[in-house]
Amino acid sequence: EHAMTGSINSSPRSGKDDRAQLPWLARRLLWTDNPRNVTGLVWALAALCAGLALADFIYHKHGYFPVEQYPAIYGVFGFVVYAAVVLLARGLRLFVRRPEGYYEPLATDTEDERAAGSAPDAPDVREARPHA
């Protein structure tokens, strides 16, 4: 029952608290198991970001480049660059994508013994397909 529920509160066999067996950092982060706590953390980070963005309008900046004078320029620049990296990665995927079974003839952990080359009638995997 304990293994199926995934609960770490107590073990049915020992009756002791399993949390003591967890590493130090895992015990400190157990509060994130509760979805309500995670939602609160997300809202706190959103409030912090909004507060920092609003604080950017209050003080005068002395940037080296003229574009650094605009409020929230670093946040906008970061978002634009992040979006550009994601879009470029999607485009790059068109060039580096391989068929689903591309590495299968060379795999040693495949279920098909012929593809791994361990079956007596298996073809030589080096002749199966030329490398790209």
The first five atom37 places (N, CA, C, CB, O) and aatype in JSON, in Angstrom:
{
  "aatype": [6, 8, 0, 12, 16, 7, 15, 9, 2, 15, 15, 14, 1, 15, 7, 11, 3, 3, 1, 0, 5, 10, 14, 17, 10, 0, 1, 1, 10, 10, 17, 16, 3, 2, 14, 1, 2, 19, 16, 7, 10, 19, 17, 0, 10, 0, 0, 10, 4, 0, 7, 10, 0, 10, 0, 3, 13, 9, 18, 8, 11, 8, 7, 18, 13, 14, 19, 6, 5, 18, 14, 0, 9, 18, 7, 19, 13, 7, 13, 19, 19, 18, 0, 0, 19, 19, 10, 10, 0, 1, 7, 10, 1, 10, 13, 19, 1, 1, 14, 6, 7, 18, 18, 6, 14, 10, 0, 16, 3, 16, 6, 3, 6, 1, 0, 0, 7, 15, 0, 14, 3, 0, 14, 3, 19, 1, 6, 0, 1, 14, 8, 0],
  "atom_mask": [
    [1, 1, 1, 1, 1],
    [1, 1, 1, 1, 1],
    [1, 1, 1, 1, 1],
    [1, 1, 1, 1, 1],
    [1, 1, 1, 1, 1],
    [1, 1, 1, 0, 1],
    [1, 1, 1, 1, 1],
    [1, 1, 1, 1, 1],
    [1, 1, 1, 1, 1],
    [1, 1, 1, 1, 1],
    [1, 1, 1, 1, 1],
    [1, 1, 1, 1, 1],
    [1, 1, 1, 1, 1],
    [1, 1, 1, 1, 1],
    [1, 1, 1, 0, 1],
    [1, 1, 1, 1, 1],
    [1, 1, 1, 1, 1],
    [1, 1, 1, 1, 1],
    [1, 1, 1, 1, 1],
    [1, 1, 1, 1, 1],
    [1, 1, 1, 1, 1],
    [1, 1, 1, 1, 1],
    [1, 1, 1, 1, 1],
    [1, 1, 1, 1, 1],
    [1, 1, 1, 1, 1],
    [1, 1, 1, 1, 1],
    [1, 1, 1, 1, 1],
    [1, 1, 1, 1, 1],
    [1, 1, 1, 1, 1],
    [1, 1, 1, 1, 1],
    [1, 1, 1, 1, 1],
    [1, 1, 1, 1, 1],
    [1, 1, 1, 1, 1],
    [1, 1, 1, 1, 1],
    [1, 1, 1, 1, 1],
    [1, 1, 1, 1, 1],
    [1, 1, 1, 1, 1],
    [1, 1, 1, 1, 1],
    [1, 1, 1, 1, 1],
    [1, 1, 1, 0, 1],
    [1, 1, 1, 1, 1],
    [1, 1, 1, 1, 1],
    [1, 1, 1, 1, 1],
    [1, 1, 1, 1, 1],
    [1, 1, 1, 1, 1],
    [1, 1, 1, 1, 1],
    [1, 1, 1, 1, 1],
    [1, 1, 1, 1, 1],
    [1, 1, 1, 1, 1],
    [1, 1, 1, 1, 1],
    [1, 1, 1, 0, 1],
    [1, 1, 1, 1, 1],
    [1, 1, 1, 1, 1],
    [1, 1, 1, 1, 1],
    [1, 1, 1, 1, 1],
    [1, 1, 1, 1, 1],
    [1, 1, 1, 1, 1],
    [1, 1, 1, 1, 1],
    [1, 1, 1, 1, 1],
    [1, 1, 1, 1, 1],
    [1, 1, 1, 1, 1],
    [1, 1, 1, 1, 1],
    [1, 1, 1, 0, 1],
    [1, 1, 1, 1, 1],
    [1, 1, 1, 1, 1],
    [1, 1, 1, 1, 1],
    [1, 1, 1, 1, 1],
    [1, 1, 1, 1, 1],
    [1, 1, 1, 1, 1],
    [1, 1, 1, 1, 1],
    [1, 1, 1, 1, 1],
    [1, 1, 1, 1, 1],
    [1, 1, 1, 1, 1],
    [1, 1, 1, 1, 1],
    [1, 1, 1, 0, 1],
    [1, 1, 1, 1, 1],
    [1, 1, 1, 1, 1],
    [1, 1, 1, 0, 1],
    [1, 1, 1, 1, 1],
    [1, 1, 1, 1, 1],
    [1, 1, 1, 1, 1],
    [1, 1, 1, 1, 1],
    [1, 1, 1, 1, 1],
    [1, 1, 1, 1, 1],
    [1, 1, 1, 1, 1],
    [1, 1, 1, 1, 1],
    [1, 1, 1, 1, 1],
    [1, 1, 1, 1, 1],
    [1, 1, 1, 1, 1],
    [1, 1, 1, 1, 1],
    [1, 1, 1, 0, 1],
    [1, 1, 1, 1, 1],
    [1, 1, 1, 1, 1],
    [1, 1, 1, 1, 1],
    [1, 1, 1, 1, 1],
    [1, 1, 1, 1, 1],
    [1, 1, 1, 1, 1],
    [1, 1, 1, 1, 1],
    [1, 1, 1, 1, 1],
    [1, 1, 1, 1, 1],
    [1, 1, 1, 0, 1],
    [1, 1, 1, 1, 1],
    [1, 1, 1, 1, 1],
    [1, 1, 1, 1, 1],
    [1, 1, 1, 1, 1],
    [1, 1, 1, 1, 1],
    [1, 1, 1, 1, 1],
    [1, 1, 1, 1, 1],
    [1, 1, 1, 1, 1],
    [1, 1, 1, 1, 1],
    [1, 1, 1, 1, 1],
    [1, 1, 1, 1, 1],
    [1, 1, 1, 1, 1],
    [1, 1, 1, 1, 1],
    [1, 1, 1, 1, 1],
    [1, 1, 1, 1, 1],
    [1, 1, 1, 0, 1],
    [1, 1, 1, 1, 1],
    [1, 1, 1, 1, 1],
    [1, 1, 1, 1, 1],
    [1, 1, 1, 1, 1],
    [1, 1, 1, 1, 1],
    [1, 1, 1, 1, 1],
    [1, 1, 1, 1, 1],
    [1, 1, 1, 1, 1],
    [1, 1, 1, 1, 1],
    [1, 1, 1, 1, 1],
    [1, 1, 1, 1, 1],
    [1, 1, 1, 1, 1],
    [1, 1, 1, 1, 1],
    [1, 1, 1, 1, 1],
    [1, 1, 1, 1, 1]
  ],
  "atom_positions": [
    [[0.82, -1.19, 0.0], [0.0, 0.0, 0.0], [0.87, 1.25, 0.0], [-0.94, 0.0, 1.2], [0.57, 2.21, -0.71]],
    [[1.93, 1.26, 0.78], [2.81, 2.42, 0.88], [3.47, 2.73, -0.47], [3.87, 2.19, 1.95], [3.57, 3.89, -0.86]],
    [[3.93, 1.68, -1.16], [4.61, 1.9, -2.43], [3.64, 2.37, -3.5], [5.3, 0.62, -2.89], [4.04, 3.11, -4.41]],
    [[2.38, 1.97, -3.42], [1.43, 2.36, -4.45], [0.96, 3.8, -4.27], [0.24, 1.42, -4.45], [0.67, 4.48, -5.26]],
    [[0.88, 4.27, -3.05], [0.38, 5.63, -2.83], [1.45, 6.67, -3.07], [-0.16, 5.76, -1.43], [1.13, 7.81, -3.4]],
    [[2.71, 6.3, -2.91], [3.78, 7.25, -3.12], [3.99, 8.15, -1.92], [0.0, 0.0, 0.0], [4.79, 9.09, -1.99]],
    [[3.3, 7.9, -0.83], [3.42, 8.72, 0.36], [4.71, 8.41, 1.09], [2.22, 8.52, 1.29], [5.13, 7.25, 1.14]],
    [[5.34, 9.43, 1.64], [6.57, 9.21, 2.39], [6.37, 9.56, 3.85], [7.71, 10.04, 1.8], [7.34, 9.66, 4.6]],
    [[5.12, 9.75, 4.26], [4.87, 10.15, 5.64], [5.24, 9.06, 6.63], [3.41, 10.53, 5.81], [5.95, 9.33, 7.6]],
    [[4.77, 7.86, 6.42], [5.11, 6.79, 7.35], [5.09, 5.47, 6.62], [4.14, 6.76, 8.55], [4.35, 5.28, 5.66]],
    [[5.9, 4.57, 7.1], [5.98, 3.25, 6.51], [5.05, 2.31, 7.27], [7.44, 2.72, 6.53], [5.07, 2.31, 8.5]],
    [[4.23, 1.51, 6.57], [3.32, 0.62, 7.28], [4.06, -0.48, 8.03], [2.33, 0.0, 6.3], [3.57, -1.0, 9.03]],
    [[5.25, -0.85, 7.56], [6.0, -1.91, 8.21], [6.69, -1.42, 9.48], [7.03, -2.48, 7.26], [6.55, -2.05, 10.54]],
    [[7.4, -0.34, 9.39], [8.18, 0.1, 10.53], [7.39, 1.01, 11.47], [9.42, 0.82, 10.07], [7.67, 1.06, 12.66]],
    [[6.4, 1.72, 10.94], [5.64, 2.65, 11.76], [6.42, 3.93, 12.05], [0.0, 0.0, 0.0], [5.92, 4.8, 12.76]],
    [[7.62, 4.06, 11.52], [8.44, 5.25, 11.75], [8.28, 6.23, 10.59], [9.92, 4.87, 11.92], [7.79, 5.87, 9.52]],
    [[8.7, 7.43, 10.82], [8.61, 8.48, 9.81], [9.73, 8.28, 8.79], [8.7, 9.88, 10.46], [10.91, 8.28, 9.16]],
    [[9.37, 8.1, 7.51], [10.37, 7.9, 6.45], [11.08, 9.19, 6.07], [9.7, 7.31, 5.21], [12.1, 9.15, 5.37]],
    [[10.58, 10.31, 6.5], [11.23, 11.59, 6.15], [12.63, 11.68, 6.71], [10.4, 12.76, 6.66], [13.48, 12.36, 6.13]],
    [[12.89, 11.03, 7.8], [14.22, 11.08, 8.4], [15.25, 10.38, 7.53], [14.19, 10.44, 9.79], [16.44, 10.64, 7.67]],
    [[14.81, 9.5, 6.64], [15.73, 8.79, 5.76], [16.07, 9.58, 4.51], [15.14, 7.45, 5.38], [17.0, 9.23, 3.78]],
    [[15.34, 10.65, 4.26], [15.59, 11.46, 3.07], [16.83, 12.32, 3.27], [14.38, 12.34, 2.75], [17.19, 12.64, 4.4]],
    [[17.51, 12.69, 2.18], [18.64, 13.62, 2.28], [18.18, 14.97, 2.83], [19.31, 13.8, 0.91], [17.0, 15.31, 2.79]],
    [[19.13, 15.72, 3.33], [18.87, 17.0, 3.97], [18.07, 17.94, 3.07], [20.17, 17.67, 4.37], [17.06, 18.51, 3.51]],
    [[18.5, 18.11, 1.82], [17.82, 19.04, 0.92], [16.41, 18.57, 0.58], [18.63, 19.21, -0.36], [15.5, 19.39, 0.47]],
    [[16.23, 17.27, 0.42], [14.9, 16.74, 0.13], [13.94, 17.02, 1.28], [14.97, 15.23, -0.15], [12.77, 17.34, 1.04]],
    [[14.41, 16.91, 2.51], [13.55, 17.23, 3.66], [13.17, 18.7, 3.67], [14.25, 16.86, 4.98], [12.06, 19.05, 4.06]],
    [[14.09, 19.56, 3.26], [13.81, 21.01, 3.25], [12.82, 21.39, 2.14], [15.12, 21.8, 3.07], [12.15, 22.42, 2.24]],
    [[12.73, 20.58, 1.1], [11.86, 20.89, -0.03], [10.55, 20.11, -0.02], [12.58, 20.63, -1.31], [9.81, 20.17, -1.0]],
    [[10.26, 19.4, 1.02], [9.02, 18.63, 1.08], [7.77, 19.5, 1.01], [9.0, 17.81, 2.33], [6.71, 19.02, 0.62]],
    [[7.89, 20.76, 1.39], [6.72, 21.64, 1.35], [6.24, 21.86, -0.08], [7.05, 22.98, 1.99], [5.1, 22.29, -0.28]],
    [[7.08, 21.57, -1.08], [6.66, 21.74, -2.47], [5.81, 20.58, -2.95], [7.87, 21.88, -3.36], [5.32, 20.62, -4.08]],
    [[5.62, 19.54, -2.13], [4.72, 18.44, -2.5], [3.27, 18.87, -2.52], [4.9, 17.27, -1.54], [2.44, 18.27, -3.21]],
    [[2.95, 19.89, -1.77], [1.58, 20.39, -1.69], [1.34, 21.37, -2.85], [1.3, 21.07, -0.31], [2.02, 22.39, -2.92]],
    [[0.39, 21.09, -3.75], [0.15, 21.99, -4.89], [-0.22, 23.41, -4.46], [-0.95, 21.43, -5.77], [0.08, 24.37, -5.17]],
    [[-0.87, 23.55, -3.32], [-1.23, 24.89, -2.84], [0.02, 25.71, -2.53], [-2.14, 24.79, -1.58], [0.06, 26.91, -2.8]],
    [[1.03, 25.08, -1.97], [2.29, 25.79, -1.69], [2.99, 26.21, -2.98], [3.21, 24.9, -0.86], [3.56, 27.3, -3.05]],
    [[2.95, 25.35, -3.99], [3.6, 25.67, -5.27], [2.87, 26.84, -5.93], [3.61, 24.43, -6.21], [3.5, 27.73, -6.5]],
    [[1.54, 26.83, -5.87], [0.77, 27.94, -6.43], [1.12, 29.24, -5.72], [-0.74, 27.67, -6.32], [1.27, 30.28, -6.36]],
    [[1.24, 29.18, -4.4], [1.63, 30.37, -3.64], [3.01, 30.86, -4.02], [0.0, 0.0, 0.0], [3.25, 32.06, -4.1]],
    [[3.93, 29.93, -4.26], [5.28, 30.31, -4.67], [5.27, 30.99, -6.04], [6.19, 29.07, -4.72], [5.98, 31.98, -6.24]],
    [[4.48, 30.48, -6.96], [4.38, 31.09, -8.29], [3.82, 32.51, -8.18], [3.5, 30.23, -9.24], [4.33, 33.43, -8.82]],
    [[2.77, 32.69, -7.37], [2.21, 34.03, -7.19], [3.2, 34.97, -6.51], [0.91, 33.96, -6.35], [3.27, 36.15, -6.86]],
    [[3.99, 34.46, -5.56], [4.99, 35.3, -4.89], [6.07, 35.74, -5.89], [5.64, 34.54, -3.71], [6.49, 36.89, -5.87]],
    [[6.51, 34.82, -6.76], [7.5, 35.19, -7.77], [6.93, 36.18, -8.78], [8.01, 33.94, -8.49], [7.64, 37.08, -9.22]],
    [[5.66, 36.01, -9.15], [5.02, 36.96, -10.07], [4.93, 38.34, -9.43], [3.63, 36.47, -10.48], [5.16, 39.35, -10.09]],
    [[4.58, 38.4, -8.13], [4.51, 39.68, -7.43], [5.89, 40.32, -7.33], [3.91, 39.5, -6.03], [6.02, 41.53, -7.49]],
    [[6.92, 39.51, -7.08], [8.28, 40.04, -7.02], [8.7, 40.61, -8.37], [9.26, 38.93, -6.59], [9.28, 41.7, -8.43]],
    [[8.41, 39.89, -9.46], [8.75, 40.38, -10.81], [8.0, 41.67, -11.12], [8.42, 39.32, -11.87], [8.57, 42.61, -11.68]],
    [[6.72, 41.72, -10.77], [5.94, 42.94, -11.02], [6.49, 44.1, -10.2], [4.45, 42.71, -10.68], [6.58, 45.23, -10.7]],
    [[6.85, 43.84, -8.95], [7.42, 44.9, -8.11], [8.74, 45.42, -8.66], [0.0, 0.0, 0.0], [8.99, 46.63, -8.65]],
    [[9.58, 44.52, -9.12], [10.86, 44.96, -9.7], [10.65, 45.72, -11.01], [11.77, 43.75, -9.94], [11.37, 46.67, -11.29]],
    [[9.66, 45.3, -11.81], [9.37, 46.03, -13.05], [8.84, 47.42, -12.75], [8.34, 45.26, -13.91], [9.2, 48.38, -13.43]],
    [[8.0, 47.55, -11.73], [7.5, 48.87, -11.34], [8.6, 49.73, -10.74], [6.35, 48.73, -10.35], [8.62, 50.94, -10.95]],
    [[9.52, 49.13, -10.01], [10.63, 49.89, -9.43], [11.54, 50.45, -10.52], [11.44, 49.01, -8.47], [12.25, 51.43, -10.28]],
    [[11.54, 49.85, -11.68], [12.37, 50.32, -12.78], [11.91, 51.69, -13.28], [12.35, 49.31, -13.92], [12.7, 52.4, -13.91]],
    [[10.66, 52.07, -13.01], [10.15, 53.37, -13.43], [10.52, 54.48, -12.43], [8.64, 53.31, -13.6], [10.38, 55.65, -12.76]],
    [[10.97, 54.13, -11.24], [11.16, 55.12, -10.17], [12.51, 55.82, -10.26], [11.03, 54.45, -8.83], [12.58, 57.03, -10.03]],
    [[13.56, 55.12, -10.58], [14.89, 55.72, -10.53], [15.44, 55.98, -11.93], [15.85, 54.82, -9.76], [15.01, 55.37, -12.91]],
    [[16.39, 56.89, -12.0], [17.03, 57.24, -13.26], [18.27, 56.37, -13.44], [17.41, 58.75, -13.31], [19.11, 56.26, -12.55]],
    [[18.37, 55.76, -14.59], [19.5, 54.87, -14.87], [20.56, 55.63, -15.67], [19.02, 53.61, -15.65], [20.25, 56.51, -16.47]],
    [[21.8, 55.27, -15.44], [22.93, 55.85, -16.17], [23.58, 54.75, -16.99], [23.95, 56.52, -15.21], [24.64, 54.25, -16.62]],
    [[22.95, 54.38, -18.09], [23.45, 53.3, -18.92], [24.52, 53.77, -19.88], [0.0, 0.0, 0.0], [24.63, 54.96, -20.17]],
    [[25.28, 52.85, -20.38], [26.32, 53.16, -21.34], [25.73, 53.39, -22.73], [27.36, 52.02, -21.39], [26.19, 54.27, -23.46]],
    [[24.72, 52.62, -23.09], [24.05, 52.76, -24.37], [22.73, 53.49, -24.18], [23.83, 51.39, -25.04], [22.11, 53.35, -23.12]],
    [[22.27, 54.24, -25.15], [21.0, 54.98, -25.01], [19.79, 54.08, -24.77], [20.77, 55.82, -26.23], [18.84, 54.48, -24.1]],
    [[19.8, 52.87, -25.32], [18.67, 51.98, -25.16], [18.49, 51.55, -23.7], [18.84, 50.75, -26.06], [17.4, 51.14, -23.31]],
    [[19.54, 51.64, -22.9], [19.46, 51.25, -21.5], [18.66, 52.23, -20.66], [20.83, 51.1, -20.93], [18.4, 51.95, -19.49]],
    [[18.27, 53.35, -21.21], [17.49, 54.33, -20.47], [16.02, 53.95, -20.37], [17.61, 55.69, -21.13], [15.31, 54.45, -19.5]],
    [[15.56, 53.06, -21.25], [14.15, 52.68, -21.26], [13.82, 51.78, -20.06], [13.8, 51.97, -22.56], [14.61, 50.91, -19.7]],
    [[12.65, 51.99, -19.47], [12.26, 51.13, -18.34], [12.01, 49.68, -18.81], [10.99, 51.69, -17.66], [11.5, 49.45, -19.9]],
    [[12.38, 48.75, -17.97], [12.17, 47.31, -18.18], [12.84, 46.8, -19.45], [10.69, 47.02, -18.24], [12.4, 45.79, -20.0]],
    [[13.88, 47.46, -19.92], [14.52, 47.04, -21.17], [15.19, 45.68, -21.01], [15.56, 48.08, -21.61], [15.21, 44.89, -21.96]],
    [[15.74, 45.39, -19.84], [16.42, 44.11, -19.66], [15.43, 42.95, -19.65], [17.23, 44.12, -18.37], [15.72, 41.87, -20.17]],
    [[14.27, 43.15, -19.06], [13.24, 42.12, -19.09], [12.71, 41.88, -20.49], [0.0, 0.0, 0.0], [12.51, 40.73, -20.89]],
    [[12.47, 42.96, -21.22], [11.98, 42.84, -22.59], [13.04, 42.18, -23.47], [11.6, 44.23, -23.16], [12.73, 41.29, -24.27]],
    [[14.29, 42.61, -23.32], [15.37, 42.03, -24.1], [15.53, 40.54, -23.79], [16.69, 42.77, -23.83], [15.7, 39.73, -24.7]],
    [[15.46, 40.18, -22.52], [15.58, 38.78, -22.13], [14.46, 37.94, -22.71], [0.0, 0.0, 0.0], [14.7, 36.82, -23.18]],
    [[13.23, 38.46, -22.68], [12.12, 37.7, -23.24], [12.26, 37.54, -24.76], [10.79, 38.38, -22.91], [12.0, 36.46, -25.29]],
    [[12.65, 38.59, -25.45], [12.8, 38.52, -26.91], [13.9, 37.52, -27.29], [13.12, 39.92, -27.48], [13.73, 36.74, -28.23]],
    [[15.01, 37.54, -26.57], [16.09, 36.61, -26.88], [15.67, 35.17, -26.57], [17.36, 36.97, -26.08], [15.98, 34.26, -27.32]],
    [[14.96, 34.98, -25.45], [14.47, 33.64, -25.1], [13.53, 33.12, -26.18], [13.76, 33.67, -23.73], [13.66, 31.97, -26.61]],
    [[12.6, 33.95, -26.62], [11.66, 33.54, -27.67], [12.4, 33.24, -28.97], [10.59, 34.63, -27.89], [12.05, 32.31, -29.69]],
    [[13.43, 34.04, -29.27], [14.21, 33.8, -30.49], [14.95, 32.47, -30.43], [15.21, 34.95, -30.72], [15.02, 31.76, -31.43]],
    [[15.49, 32.14, -29.28], [16.21, 30.86, -29.14], [15.24, 29.7, -29.32], [16.89, 30.77, -27.75], [15.59, 28.71, -29.97]],
    [[14.04, 29.8, -28.76], [13.05, 28.74, -28.91], [12.66, 28.58, -30.37], [11.81, 29.02, -28.05], [12.6, 27.46, -30.88]],
    [[12.4, 29.69, -31.05], [12.01, 29.61, -32.46], [13.15, 29.1, -33.34], [11.56, 30.98, -32.95], [12.91, 28.33, -34.27]],
    [[14.37, 29.51, -33.05], [15.51, 29.0, -33.82], [15.72, 27.51, -33.58], [16.78, 29.78, -33.45], [16.09, 26.78, -34.5]],
    [[15.48, 27.05, -32.35], [15.62, 25.63, -32.06], [14.57, 24.82, -32.81], [15.5, 25.37, -30.56], [14.85, 23.72, -33.28]],
    [[13.37, 25.36, -32.93], [12.34, 24.66, -33.71], [12.74, 24.57, -35.18], [10.97, 25.39, -33.57], [12.5, 23.55, -35.82]],
    [[13.34, 25.62, -35.71], [13.8, 25.59, -37.09], [14.98, 24.65, -37.26], [0.0, 0.0, 0.0], [15.08, 23.95, -38.27]],
    [[15.88, 24.62, -36.29], [17.04, 23.73, -36.36], [16.62, 22.27, -36.31], [18.01, 24.03, -35.22], [17.29, 21.41, -36.88]],
    [[15.52, 22.0, -35.64], [15.03, 20.63, -35.55], [14.72, 20.06, -36.93], [13.77, 20.58, -34.67], [14.83, 18.85, -37.13]],
    [[14.35, 20.89, -37.88], [14.07, 20.42, -39.23], [15.32, 19.86, -39.9], [13.48, 21.55, -40.08], [15.23, 18.98, -40.76]],
    [[16.49, 20.38, -39.52], [17.74, 19.93, -40.14], [18.37, 18.75, -39.43], [18.72, 21.07, -40.18], [19.01, 17.92, -40.07]],
    [[18.2, 18.64, -38.13], [18.9, 17.6, -37.38], [18.0, 16.43, -36.99], [19.5, 18.18, -36.14], [18.48, 15.49, -36.37]],
    [[16.74, 16.47, -37.34], [15.82, 15.39, -37.0], [16.2, 14.12, -37.74], [14.37, 15.79, -37.32], [16.59, 14.16, -38.91]],
    [[16.08, 13.0, -37.06], [16.33, 11.69, -37.63], [15.06, 10.86, -37.53], [17.51, 10.99, -36.92], [14.22, 11.11, -36.66]],
    [[14.91, 9.87, -38.41], [13.74, 8.99, -38.28], [13.74, 8.28, -36.93], [13.71, 7.95, -39.43], [14.78, 8.16, -36.28]],
    [[12.57, 7.8, -36.52], [12.44, 7.21, -35.19], [13.36, 6.02, -34.97], [11.01, 6.79, -34.96], [13.9, 5.88, -33.88]],
    [[13.55, 5.17, -35.96], [14.41, 4.0, -35.79], [15.82, 4.2, -36.29], [0.0, 0.0, 0.0], [16.49, 3.22, -36.63]],
    [[16.31, 5.43, -36.36], [17.6, 5.73, -36.97], [18.75, 5.01, -36.26], [17.85, 7.22, -36.95], [19.63, 4.46, -36.92]],
    [[18.75, 5.0, -34.94], [19.85, 4.39, -34.2], [19.59, 2.94, -33.83], [20.12, 5.18, -32.95], [20.44, 2.3, -33.22]],
    [[18.44, 2.4, -34.19], [18.07, 1.06, -33.77], [19.03, -0.03, -34.24], [16.71, 0.75, -34.27], [19.33, -0.93, -33.45]],
    [[19.52, -0.02, -35.47], [20.44, -1.11, -35.87], [21.72, -1.15, -35.05], [20.79, -0.96, -37.34], [22.36, -2.2, -34.98]],
    [[22.11, -0.05, -34.45], [23.35, -0.03, -33.67], [23.1, -0.14, -32.17], [24.11, 1.24, -33.97], [24.05, -0.17, -31.4]],
    [[21.85, -0.19, -31.75], [21.53, -0.23, -30.33], [21.79, -1.61, -29.76], [20.08, 0.18, -30.1], [21.52, -2.62, -30.41]],
    [[22.3, -1.65, -28.54], [22.54, -2.93, -27.88], [21.43, -3.28, -26.9], [23.87, -2.89, -27.16], [21.37, -4.41, -26.43]],
    [[20.56, -2.34, -26.6], [19.49, -2.6, -25.64], [18.13, -2.8, -26.31], [19.41, -1.47, -24.65], [17.1, -2.74, -25.65]],
    [[18.12, -3.02, -27.61], [16.87, -3.21, -28.32], [16.31, -4.6, -28.04], [17.06, -3.0, -29.82], [17.06, -5.53, -27.74]],
    [[15.0, -4.74, -28.14], [14.37, -6.03, -27.91], [14.53, -6.96, -29.11], [12.9, -5.85, -27.58], [14.47, -8.18, -28.97]],
    [[14.74, -6.4, -30.28], [14.9, -7.19, -31.49], [16.36, -7.61, -31.59], [14.44, -6.4, -32.75], [17.23, -6.77, -31.83]],
    [[16.64, -8.9, -31.41], [18.02, -9.36, -31.43], [18.67, -9.23, -32.8], [18.09, -10.79, -30.97], [19.88, -9.06, -32.9]],
    [[17.85, -9.31, -33.85], [18.42, -9.18, -35.19], [18.97, -7.78, -35.4], [17.36, -9.5, -36.25], [20.01, -7.61, -36.03]],
    [[18.27, -6.77, -34.88], [18.73, -5.39, -35.06], [20.01, -5.14, -34.27], [17.66, -4.4, -34.63], [20.84, -4.33, -34.68]],
    [[20.17, -5.83, -33.14], [21.36, -5.64, -32.34], [22.54, -6.45, -32.85], [21.08, -6.0, -30.9], [23.68, -6.23, -32.42]],
    [[22.28, -7.39, -33.77], [23.36, -8.17, -34.34], [23.72, -9.4, -33.54], [0.0, 0.0, 0.0], [24.78, -9.99, -33.78]],
    [[22.87, -9.83, -32.58], [23.2, -11.0, -31.78], [22.51, -12.27, -32.25], [22.86, -10.74, -30.34], [22.8, -13.35, -31.74]],
    [[21.61, -12.15, -33.21], [20.94, -13.34, -33.73], [21.86, -13.99, -34.77], [19.55, -12.97, -34.36], [22.61, -13.3, -35.46]],
    [[21.81, -15.32, -34.88], [22.7, -16.01, -35.83], [22.52, -15.57, -37.27], [22.49, -17.5, -35.74], [23.49, -15.5, -38.02]],
    [[21.3, -15.26, -37.68], [21.06, -14.87, -39.06], [21.01, -13.35, -39.24], [19.76, -15.49, -39.56], [20.48, -12.85, -40.23]],
    [[21.55, -12.63, -38.3], [21.48, -11.17, -38.36], [22.45, -10.64, -39.41], [21.81, -10.55, -36.98], [23.57, -11.14, -39.54]],
    [[22.03, -9.64, -40.16], [22.94, -9.02, -41.13], [23.99, -8.18, -40.4], [22.16, -8.14, -42.15], [23.8, -7.8, -39.25]],
    [[25.07, -7.92, -41.08], [26.11, -7.08, -40.5], [25.56, -5.67, -40.35], [27.4, -7.09, -41.38], [25.13, -5.07, -41.33]],
    [[25.58, -5.13, -39.13], [24.97, -3.82, -38.89], [25.75, -2.71, -39.58], [24.89, -3.53, -37.39], [25.2, -1.64, -39.81]],
    [[26.99, -2.94, -39.92], [27.75, -1.9, -40.61], [27.26, -1.73, -42.06], [29.25, -2.23, -40.59], [27.43, -0.67, -42.66]],
    [[26.66, -2.8, -42.6], [26.14, -2.72, -43.96], [24.66, -2.37, -44.0], [26.37, -4.04, -44.68], [24.09, -2.21, -45.08]],
    [[24.04, -2.25, -42.84], [22.6, -1.99, -42.78], [22.25, -0.62, -43.34], [22.1, -2.12, -41.35], [21.24, -0.46, -44.03]],
    [[23.07, 0.37, -43.06], [22.76, 1.72, -43.52], [24.05, 2.55, -43.45], [21.61, 2.37, -42.66], [24.76, 2.48, -42.45]],
    [[24.34, 3.31, -44.45], [25.52, 4.18, -44.37], [25.27, 5.32, -43.4], [25.89, 4.74, -45.77], [24.14, 5.79, -43.25]],
    [[26.31, 5.75, -42.73], [26.19, 6.87, -41.79], [25.99, 8.17, -42.55], [27.45, 6.96, -40.88], [26.48, 8.36, -43.66]],
    [[25.25, 9.07, -41.9], [24.98, 10.37, -42.52], [26.17, 11.28, -42.37], [23.73, 11.03, -41.91], [26.13, 12.42, -42.84]]
  ]
}
